[in-house]
């Protein structure tokens, strides 16, 4: 059975003294260690142009109790959306609500001309 080491401080001092002796011996310059590499200049980071957020379109959406979209109307057709909401509430049981829905607009090609 192995005995317990009682004096750890003495063992630590011995290990430190051996380690210091090793570092003084290995601290002698070697021909390979004396050569230094040329430090490369840090590379400049390429900055990306920030992408513009997509244009959004506001529309009126009619939703049921489970927040499933039942119908959608353009923003200027609020009256038609309210009529549809009243019709759904009269015909069907359950809750129906109307709220604004924002959708991304389709991008027009640059060569397309707007008639006006």
C-alpha positions as CSV (number, residue, x, y, z in Angstrom):
1,X,0.0,0.0,0.0
2,X,1.4,3.4,-1.0
3,X,2.2,5.7,1.8
4,X,0.7,9.2,2.1
5,X,3.0,12.1,1.2
6,X,3.2,14.3,4.3
7,X,5.4,17.2,3.2
8,X,4.0,18.6,-0.1
9,X,5.7,22.0,0.4
10,X,9.2,20.4,0.2
11,X,8.3,18.5,-2.8
12,X,6.9,21.6,-4.5
13,X,10.2,23.5,-3.7
14,X,12.2,20.7,-5.3
15,X,10.0,20.7,-8.4
16,X,10.3,24.4,-8.7
17,X,14.1,24.4,-8.4
18,X,14.4,21.7,-11.0
19,X,12.0,23.6,-13.3
20,X,14.1,26.8,-12.9
21,X,17.3,24.9,-13.7
22,X,15.7,23.6,-16.9
23,X,14.6,27.0,-18.0
24,X,18.0,28.6,-17.5
25,X,19.6,25.8,-19.5
26,X,17.0,26.1,-22.3
27,X,17.2,29.9,-22.3
28,X,20.4,29.8,-24.2
29,X,19.8,31.2,-27.7
30,X,19.8,28.7,-30.5
31,X,20.5,29.6,-34.1
32,X,17.0,28.7,-35.1
33,X,15.4,30.7,-32.3
34,X,17.3,33.9,-33.2
35,X,15.7,34.2,-36.6
36,X,12.5,36.2,-36.3
37,X,9.7,36.3,-38.8
38,X,8.6,39.5,-40.4
39,X,5.2,40.5,-39.0
40,X,2.6,40.8,-41.6
41,X,0.4,44.0,-41.7
42,X,-3.1,43.4,-40.5
43,X,-5.6,42.9,-43.4
44,X,-8.3,45.6,-43.7
45,X,-11.8,44.2,-43.4
46,X,-14.0,44.7,-46.4
47,X,-17.1,46.6,-45.5
48,X,-20.4,45.4,-47.0
49,X,-23.0,47.9,-48.1
50,X,-26.0,47.5,-45.8
51,X,-29.0,46.1,-47.5
52,X,-32.0,48.4,-47.5
53,X,-35.0,46.9,-45.7
54,X,-37.8,45.9,-48.0
55,X,-40.6,48.3,-48.6
56,X,-43.7,47.2,-46.7
57,X,-47.4,47.5,-47.7
58,X,-50.2,47.8,-45.1
59,X,-53.3,45.8,-45.7
60,X,-56.4,44.9,-43.7
61,X,-56.6,41.3,-42.7
62,X,-59.5,39.4,-41.2
63,X,-58.6,36.7,-38.8
64,X,-60.6,33.9,-37.0
65,X,-60.2,32.9,-33.3
66,X,-57.1,30.8,-34.1
67,X,-55.4,33.8,-35.8
68,X,-55.7,32.2,-39.2
69,X,-56.1,34.8,-41.9
70,X,-59.5,34.5,-43.6
71,X,-59.4,37.5,-46.0
72,X,-57.2,40.4,-46.9
73,X,-58.1,43.8,-48.3
74,X,-56.0,46.8,-49.5
75,X,-55.5,49.6,-47.0
76,X,-57.9,51.9,-48.8
77,X,-60.8,49.3,-48.7
78,X,-61.5,49.5,-44.9
79,X,-65.3,49.7,-45.6
80,X,-65.3,46.4,-47.6
81,X,-63.2,44.7,-44.9
82,X,-65.7,45.8,-42.2
83,X,-68.6,44.5,-44.3
84,X,-66.9,41.1,-44.7
85,X,-66.2,41.1,-40.9
86,X,-69.9,41.8,-40.2
87,X,-70.9,39.1,-42.6
88,X,-68.6,36.5,-41.1
89,X,-69.8,37.3,-37.6
90,X,-73.4,37.0,-38.6
91,X,-73.0,33.7,-40.5
92,X,-70.5,31.8,-38.4
93,X,-70.1,31.2,-34.7
94,X,-66.8,32.2,-33.3
95,X,-64.6,35.3,-33.0
96,X,-63.4,37.2,-36.1
97,X,-61.2,40.3,-35.8
98,X,-59.7,42.8,-38.2
99,X,-56.2,44.2,-38.0
100,X,-53.4,45.6,-40.1
101,X,-51.1,43.2,-41.9
102,X,-47.7,44.4,-43.2
103,X,-46.4,42.6,-46.2
104,X,-43.2,43.2,-48.2
105,X,-43.8,44.8,-51.6
106,X,-42.6,43.2,-54.8
107,X,-39.6,44.9,-56.3
108,X,-40.2,46.5,-59.6
109,X,-37.5,45.8,-62.3
110,X,-35.4,48.8,-63.1
111,X,-36.4,48.7,-66.8
112,X,-40.1,48.7,-66.1
113,X,-41.8,52.0,-66.8
114,X,-44.7,53.4,-64.8
115,X,-47.6,54.7,-66.8
116,X,-49.2,57.7,-65.3
